[in-house]
Structure formats: C-alpha cells, structure tokens
Amino acid sequence: MSTILFRSHVRPEQGDAVEAGVRKLFAAVEEAAPKGIRYSSFRHSDGDSFVVLLALDEGLEHPLTGLPEFKALQELLKESLVEPPVMEEMTLLGDYRA
C-alpha cells in the first residue's frame, strides 16, 4: 500500500472555502466509492493548515483525479496556498479501527 501525506497552508480568509471544497470532494468520493483507497483529510486547529493522508493499493492509479470535485479543489488551492504544499511518502506500520 502506497501512502502519501500532503500538508498545505492556505491564506486565513480561504480556510472555510477550502474546507467546503474538501467536504464536497468527500461527498463525491462516497458516491463514487472507489476501491483500494483510503483517504482522510484534516483541518489543523490554526484554521489555515490542512493535512491529507492518501493510501492506495499497490498498482492502483489515483482514482480521485477524474472527479470534477477534485479538480475544483485543486483550482481553489492554487489561488489559496500561502506556500507550495509538502508531499511525503509514508510507510504504514500499523492501522487499527474499532
């Protein structure tokens, strides 16, 4: 499983718009129900920072890029970011869900 962490910092006045875009994307993801993906998004308590965890099964191409809501969020981020986003590849060591 390939896991990527994205961190982004947006202008303070754009935090609520970015959150709304994330929520729209999640609604579209739930409707599309792609297989082989784990996707989580978090808004930091500072209100301006966001963290995304994306895990894809091996060999699976990113299924979100074809969603219009994903494209809309990417466009919003282009005009909202304070600095370039940070992307880090991660190795999952364990995962528990009750």
Contact map, one row per residue, 1 for C-alpha under 8 A:
11100000000000000000000000000000000000000000000000000011110000000000000000000000000000000001000000
11110000000000000000000000000000000000000000000000000011110000000000000000000000000000001110000000
11111000000000000000000000000000000000000000000000001111000000000000000000000000000000001111000000
01111100000000000000000000000000000000000000000000001110000000000000000000000000000000111100000000
00111110000000000000000000000000000000000000000000111100000000000000000000000000000001111100000000
00011111000000000000000000000000000000000000000000111000000000000000000000000000000011110000000000
00001111100000000000000000000000000000000000000011110000000000000000000000000000000011100000000000
00000111110000000000000000000000000000000000000011100000000000000000000000000000101111000000000000
00000011111000000000000000000000000000000000000111000000000000000000000000000000111010000000000000
00000001111101100000000000000000000000000000000110000000000000000000000000001001111000000000000000
00000000111111100000000000000000000000000000000100000000000000000000000000000001110000000000000000
00000000011111100000000000000000000000000000001100000000000000000000000000000000000000000000000000
00000000001111110000000000000000000000000000000000000000000000000000000000000000000000000000000000
00000000011111111100000000000000000000000000000100000000000000000000000000000001000000000000000000
00000000011111111110000000000000000000000000001110000000000000000000000000000000000000000000000000
00000000000011111111000000000000000000000000000000000000000000000000000000000000000000000000000000
00000000000001111111100000000000000000000000000000000000000000000000000000000000000000000000000000
00000000000001111111110000000000000000000000000000000000000000000000000010011001000000000000000000
00000000000000111111111000000000000000000010000000000000000000000000000000000000000000000000000000
00000000000000011111111100000000000000000000000000000000000000000000000000000000000000000000000000
00000000000000001111111110000000000000000000000000000000000000000000100110010000000000000000000000
00000000000000000111111111000000000000001000000000000000000000000000000010000000000000000000000000
00000000000000000011111111100000000000000000000000000000000000000000000000000000000000000000000000
00000000000000000001111111110000000000000000000000000000000000000000100000000000000000000000000000
00000000000000000000111111111000000000000000000000000000000000000000110010000000000000000000000000
00000000000000000000011111111100000000000000000000000000000000000000000000000000000000000000000000
00000000000000000000001111111110000000000000000000000000000000000000000000000000000000000000000000
00000000000000000000000111111111000000000000000000000000000000000010100000000000000000000000000000
00000000000000000000000011111111110000000000000000000000000000010000000000000000000000000000000000
00000000000000000000000001111111100000000000000000000000000000000000000000000000000000000000000000
00000000000000000000000000111111100000000000000000000000000000000000000000000000000000000000000000
00000000000000000000000000011111110000000000000000000000000000000000000000000000000000000000000000
00000000000000000000000000001111111000000000000000000000000000000000000000000000000000000000000000
00000000000000000000000000001001111110000000000000000000000000100000000000000000000000000000000000
00000000000000000000000000000000111110000000000000000000000000000000000000000000000000000000000000
00000000000000000000000000000000011111000000000000000001100100000000000000000000000000000000000000
00000000000000000000000000000000011111100000000000000111100000000000000000000000000000000000000000
00000000000000000000000000000000000111110000000000001111000000000000000000000000000000000000000000
00000000000000000000000000000000000011111000000000011110000000000000000000000000000000000000000000
00000000000000000000000000000000000001111100000000011100000000000000000000000000000000000000000000
00000000000000000000010000000000000000111110000001111000000000000000000000000000000000000000000000
00000000000000000000000000000000000000011111000001110000000000000000000000000000000000000000000000
00000000000000000010000000000000000000001111101111100000000000000000000000000000000000000000000000
00000000000000000000000000000000000000000111111111100000000000000000000000000000000000000000000000
00000000000000000000000000000000000000000011111110000000000000000000000000000000000000000000000000
00000000000000000000000000000000000000000001111110000000000000000000000000000000000000000000000000
00000000000100100000000000000000000000000011111110000000000000000000000000000000000000000000000000
00000000111101100000000000000000000000000011111111000000000000000000000000000000000000000000000000
00000011110000100000000000000000000000000011111111100000000000000000000000000000000000000000000000
00000011100000000000000000000000000000001111000111110000000000000000000000000000000000000000000000
00001111000000000000000000000000000000001111000011111000000000000000000000000000000000000000000000
00001110000000000000000000000000000000111100000001111100000000000000000000000000000000000000000000
00111100000000000000000000000000000001111000000000111110000000000000000000000000000000000000000000
00111000000000000000000000000000000011110000000000011111000000000000000000000000000000000000000000
11110000000000000000000000000000000011100000000000001111100000000000000000000000000000000000000000
11100000000000000000000000000000000111000000000000000111110111000000000000000000000000000000000000
11000000000000000000000000000000000110000000000000000011111100000000000000000000000000000000000000
11000000000000000000000000000000000000000000000000000001111100000000000000000000000000000000000000
00000000000000000000000000000000000000000000000000000000111110000000000000000000000000000000000000
00000000000000000000000000000000000100000000000000000001111111100000000000000000000000000000000000
00000000000000000000000000000000000000000000000000000001001111100000000000000000000000000000000000
00000000000000000000000000000000000000000000000000000001000111111000000000000000000000000000000000
00000000000000000000000000000000010000000000000000000000000111111100000000000000000000000000000000
00000000000000000000000000001000000000000000000000000000000001111110010000000000000000000000000000
00000000000000000000000000000000000000000000000000000000000001111111011000000000000000000000000000
00000000000000000000000000000000000000000000000000000000000000111111011000000000000000000000000000
00000000000000000000000000010000000000000000000000000000000000011111111000000000000000000000000000
00000000000000000000000000000000000000000000000000000000000000001111111100000000000000000000000000
00000000000000000000100110010000000000000000000000000000000000000011111110000000000000000000000000
00000000000000000000000010000000000000000000000000000000000000011111111111000000000000000000000000
00000000000000000000000000000000000000000000000000000000000000001111111111100000000000000000000000
00000000000000000000100000000000000000000000000000000000000000000001111111110000000000000000000000
00000000000000000100110010000000000000000000000000000000000000000000111111111000000000000000000000
00000000000000000000000000000000000000000000000000000000000000000000011111111100000000000000000000
00000000000000000000000000000000000000000000000000000000000000000000001111111110000000000000000000
00000000000000000100100000000000000000000000000000000000000000000000000111111111000000000000000000
00000000010000000100000000000000000000000000000000000000000000000000000011111111100000000000000000
00000000000000000000000000000000000000000000000000000000000000000000000001111111100000000000000000
00000000000000000000000000000000000000000000000000000000000000000000000000111111100000000000000000
00000000011001000100000000000000000000000000000000000000000000000000000000011111110000000000000000
00000001111000000000000000000000000000000000000000000000000000000000000000001111111110000000000000
00000000111000000000000000000000000000000000000000000000000000000000000000000001111100000000000000
00000001110000000000000000000000000000000000000000000000000000000000000000000000111110000000000000
00000001000000000000000000000000000000000000000000000000000000000000000000000000111111000000000000
00000111100000000000000000000000000000000000000000000000000000000000000000000000101111100000000000
00001111000000000000000000000000000000000000000000000000000000000000000000000000000111110000000000
00011110000000000000000000000000000000000000000000000000000000000000000000000000000011111000000000
00011100000000000000000000000000000000000000000000000000000000000000000000000000000001111100000000
01111000000000000000000000000000000000000000000000000000000000000000000000000000000000111110000000
01111000000000000000000000000000000000000000000000000000000000000000000000000000000000011111000000
01100000000000000000000000000000000000000000000000000000000000000000000000000000000000001111100000
10100000000000000000000000000000000000000000000000000000000000000000000000000000000000000111111000
00000000000000000000000000000000000000000000000000000000000000000000000000000000000000000011111000
00000000000000000000000000000000000000000000000000000000000000000000000000000000000000000001111100
00000000000000000000000000000000000000000000000000000000000000000000000000000000000000000001111110
00000000000000000000000000000000000000000000000000000000000000000000000000000000000000000000011111
00000000000000000000000000000000000000000000000000000000000000000000000000000000000000000000001111
00000000000000000000000000000000000000000000000000000000000000000000000000000000000000000000000111
